[in-house]
Amino acid sequence: MAASTRLPPPRPPRAQRNTAALADLNLGDLTEPRHNTVTVRRILAMYLTKTLALFRSIPLSVVEASNRALYQETVDLLAAAHAADQQVGPQIFRLPTVNAFVHCIAGQLHPAGDRVAINAWLRELCGQVALELAIVGRLARPVHIGSGTDGRLPLLCSPTANVAITVRGLQPRVRFSNGLVQIEAGGERAVVDLRDPQPMDSQAVKVWRPYARVVAGLWVTDCDNNPLAMSEAHPDKHGNRPDLGGHSVQQWATLLAEAIALIDQHLPLLGEELRLLARVFVAVGYDAERHLSASYQEVIGTIYLTLHPQLMTMAEAVVHEFQHNKINAMFHFDPLLHNAWTPLYSSPVRPDPRPLHGVVLAVHAFQPVARLYEQMSLQGHALATQTAWNERFARIITLDRAGAATALDHALPTALGSAFFAQMRQLDEHLGELAAQRWPNAAPTQANLDEVAGHD
């Protein structure tokens, strides 16, 4: 191994910078950006700083002896890449295919933590970092990774190179170098050119290209390495297994691009924020009747969703789950509430009682959806002339207002949370005035909207 260029672990000045950044945050436009995207840019910068620091400082006491050399070498190689180009680390750790493992590991760094899971995730993390460094040509030297204690190598995948690699053969070994992945397994050898990966499928190795570009920096796929993907909080769902639902990945990309174009036209600043934070849409099936979607606090940048034939339904889902990504990134630094988890309250979007944290997630997600409908109506979009569209608009406002009433009546905000809840109140009052103008004689509609209960 070459002389170490490992970056030192996080020092007090770095922590002080994050503390100062928190003190400068004004979350009065976290739900809907007003004039610019500064708030989300600051949250993203803090999140990447924290994620990189966590990666560099995983305690060696929890790392199995068989993984220590690989982990330390990966940290050294990232440090060397950082010395050459300080944007490499943030670019790599913005990818949910990488950052998921950092935060899953961090979540197990407690006395009862799962050491087996930590070490399995660490091997996957090192493989993903090596792959991304090879893609951008920033490996100071080749990296070799053999099988883990289970005799297997994990899935390797990258949206940036549109490549996924599964090694199935016995005694596998992978060599990463700039622009190349070389694989030996089961007596077979394969070389993957990361500049133009060619599909292959043998007994030992499978290489495929599962990603389709939606817009610049955003992809859709049926390939996923999130270790929490099958963990599910919603009572009506059973995890998030990748599935194109009988449609081509390009069909998914086309409809998602149309949904984002609708958002860009009517909520342009939200569209800018989406491009800053989101990276991958993971397809989880097709359903013409009901739409399901999900996101995870540990996996910032991934949006899980089903395909639906209605453009408006897809646009709603994109806004909704992006909002979850945005506030989940903030939750890495502040809960916004002192009473986030107890007691439980009825939720306007879920059939089960929810902590106030969950109600706040719902309101934060659906207020911009209502604003999307409002702007489409004001700008004379063709959909806004349809009766069903207007009925849906009215129901969403009812949903928003029911959730906001619960949140605002019971919230005990943190110092940072005060401005966030002030904007929630402003948006709620605005939507109340809007509803009174548009539907002065309308009876309240059902608050627990079954058709949106699949959003998580």
Long-range contacts (C-beta under 8 A, 24 or more apart in sequence): 1-69, 1-73, 1-76, 2-76, 2-140, 2-141, 4-72, 4-76, 5-76, 5-79, 5-80, 5-83, 5-140, 6-56, 6-72, 6-75, 6-76, 6-79, 7-56, 7-75, 7-78, 7-79, 7-82, 9-53, 9-56, 9-57, 10-53, 10-56, 10-57, 14-49, 14-53, 17-49, 18-46, 18-49, 18-50, 18-333, 21-45, 21-46, 22-46, 22-333, 22-334, 22-416, 25-416, 26-419, 27-330, 27-336, 27-416, 27-417, 27-419, 27-420, 27-423, 28-419, 28-420, 28-422, 28-423, 29-423, 30-326, 30-327, 30-330, 30-364, 30-420, 30-423, 31-323, 31-364, 31-367, 31-368, 31-420, 31-423, 31-424, 31-427, 32-267, 32-269, 32-270, 32-367, 32-368, 32-371, 32-423, 32-427, 33-269, 33-270, 33-272, 33-273, 34-269, 35-269, 36-269, 37-269, 37-272, 37-273, 37-276, 40-273, 40-276, 40-277, 40-326, 41-276, 43-326, 43-329, 43-330, 43-333, 44-94, 44-276, 44-277, 44-329, 46-332, 46-333, 47-300, 47-329, 47-332, 48-89, 48-90, 48-93, 48-94, 50-332, 50-333, 51-93, 51-99, 51-102, 51-103, 52-89, 52-90, 52-93, 54-102, 54-103, 54-105, 54-106, 55-93, 55-102, 55-125, 55-129, 58-105, 58-109, 58-122, 59-109, 62-109, 62-113, 62-115, 62-118, 62-119, 63-118, 63-119, 63-122, 64-115, 64-119, 64-149, 66-148, 66-149, 67-119, 67-122, 67-123, 67-126, 70-123, 70-126, 70-145, 71-122, 71-126, 73-143, 74-125, 74-126, 74-129, 74-130, 74-143, 77-129, 77-130, 77-133, 77-139, 77-140, 77-141, 77-143, 78-129, 78-133, 80-138, 80-140, 81-133, 81-136, 81-138, 81-139, 81-140, 84-138, 85-138, 88-133, 88-136, 88-138, 91-132, 91-136, 92-129, 92-132, 92-133, 92-136, 94-279, 94-301, 95-128, 95-132, 95-158, 95-159, 95-160, 95-279, 95-280, 95-301, 96-226, 96-279, 96-280, 96-299, 96-300, 96-301, 96-302, 97-128, 97-157, 97-158, 97-159, 97-225, 97-280, 98-125, 98-128, 98-129, 98-132, 99-299, 99-300, 99-301, 100-225, 100-226, 100-227, 100-228, 100-296, 100-298, 100-299, 100-302, 101-125, 101-128, 101-227, 103-297, 103-298, 103-299, 103-332, 104-227, 104-228, 104-298, 107-298, 117-227, 119-148, 120-148, 120-154, 121-227, 123-148, 123-154, 124-154, 124-155, 124-225, 124-227, 127-153, 127-154, 127-156, 127-174, 128-156, 128-157, 128-158, 128-225, 130-176, 131-156, 131-158, 131-176, 131-181, 131-194, 132-158, 132-160, 133-176, 134-176, 134-177, 134-178, 134-179, 134-180, 134-181, 134-194, 135-160, 135-161, 135-179, 135-194, 136-160, 137-178, 137-179, 138-178, 139-176, 139-177, 139-178, 142-175, 142-176, 142-177, 143-175, 143-176, 143-177, 144-173, 144-174, 144-175, 144-176, 145-173, 145-174, 145-176, 146-171, 146-172, 146-173, 146-174, 147-171, 147-172, 147-173, 153-185, 154-225, 155-223, 155-225, 156-181, 157-210, 157-223, 157-224, 157-225, 159-211, 159-219, 159-221, 159-279, 159-280, 161-194, 161-195, 161-197, 162-197, 162-209, 162-210, 162-211, 162-219, 163-192, 163-194, 163-197, 163-207, 163-208, 163-209, 164-207, 164-208, 164-209, 164-210, 164-223, 165-192, 165-205, 165-206, 165-207, 166-205, 166-206, 167-204, 167-205, 168-203, 168-204, 168-205, 168-206, 169-203, 169-204, 169-205, 172-204, 210-249, 211-249, 211-280, 212-249, 212-250, 212-252, 212-253, 213-253, 214-253, 214-256, 214-257, 214-260, 214-281, 215-257, 215-260, 215-275, 216-275, 217-275, 217-279, 218-256, 218-260, 218-274, 218-275, 218-278, 218-279, 218-280, 218-281, 219-279, 219-280, 219-281, 220-249, 220-252, 220-253, 220-256, 220-280, 220-281, 220-282, 220-283, 221-249, 221-280, 221-281, 221-282, 221-283, 222-249, 222-282, 222-283, 223-282, 224-282, 224-302, 226-282, 226-296, 226-299, 226-302, 228-296, 228-298, 228-299, 229-282, 229-304, 231-296, 232-294, 232-456, 233-456, 234-294, 234-350, 234-453, 234-454, 234-456, 235-350, 235-351, 235-352, 236-351, 236-453, 236-454, 237-292, 237-294, 237-454, 237-456, 240-282, 240-284, 240-294, 240-304, 241-284, 241-285, 242-282, 242-283, 242-284, 243-283, 243-284, 243-285, 244-283, 244-285, 244-286, 244-307, 245-283, 245-285, 245-286, 245-287, 245-306, 245-307, 246-286, 247-286, 247-307, 249-283, 251-307, 252-281, 252-283, 252-307, 255-307, 255-311, 255-314, 256-281, 256-314, 256-318, 258-311, 258-314, 259-311, 259-314, 259-315, 259-317, 259-318, 260-315, 260-318, 262-311, 262-312, 262-315, 262-372, 262-376, 263-315, 263-318, 263-319, 263-372, 265-379, 266-372, 266-375, 266-376, 266-379, 266-381, 267-319, 267-368, 267-371, 267-372, 267-375, 270-319, 270-322, 270-368, 273-322, 273-326, 274-318, 274-322, 277-301, 277-322, 277-325, 277-326, 277-329, 278-302, 278-303, 278-322, 278-325, 281-305, 283-307, 290-451, 290-454, 291-316, 291-317, 291-451, 291-452, 291-454, 291-455, 292-454, 292-455, 292-456, 293-317, 293-320, 293-321, 293-454, 293-455, 293-456, 294-321, 294-455, 294-456, 295-321, 295-324, 295-325, 295-328, 295-456, 296-328, 297-328, 297-331, 297-332, 300-325, 300-328, 300-329, 301-325, 306-454, 311-383, 312-383, 312-389, 312-392, 315-372, 316-369, 316-372, 316-452, 317-455, 319-365, 319-368, 319-369, 319-372, 320-365, 320-366, 320-369, 320-455, 321-365, 321-455, 323-364, 323-365, 323-368, 324-361, 324-364, 324-365, 324-456, 327-360, 327-361, 327-364, 334-414, 334-416, 334-417, 335-414, 335-417, 336-360, 336-413, 336-414, 336-416, 336-417, 336-420, 336-421, 337-411, 337-412, 337-413, 337-414, 337-417, 338-412, 338-413, 338-414, 339-410, 339-411, 339-412, 345-406, 345-410, 346-406, 346-448, 347-403, 347-406, 347-448, 348-399, 348-402, 348-403, 348-406, 348-447, 348-448, 348-449, 349-399, 349-403, 349-448, 349-449, 349-452, 349-453, 349-455, 350-448, 350-453, 351-448, 351-453, 356-406, 356-407, 356-410, 356-411, 359-403, 359-406, 359-407, 360-407, 360-411, 362-399, 362-403, 362-455, 363-400, 363-403, 363-404, 363-407, 363-424, 364-424, 365-455, 366-396, 366-399, 366-400, 366-403, 366-452, 367-400, 367-404, 367-424, 367-427, 367-428, 367-431, 369-396, 370-396, 370-397, 370-400, 370-431, 371-427, 374-434, 394-435, 394-438, 394-439, 394-442, 394-445, 395-445, 395-446, 395-449, 396-449, 397-431, 397-434, 397-435, 398-435, 398-444, 398-445, 398-446, 398-447, 398-449, 399-447, 399-449, 399-452, 400-427, 400-428, 400-431, 401-428, 401-431, 401-432, 401-435, 402-447, 404-428
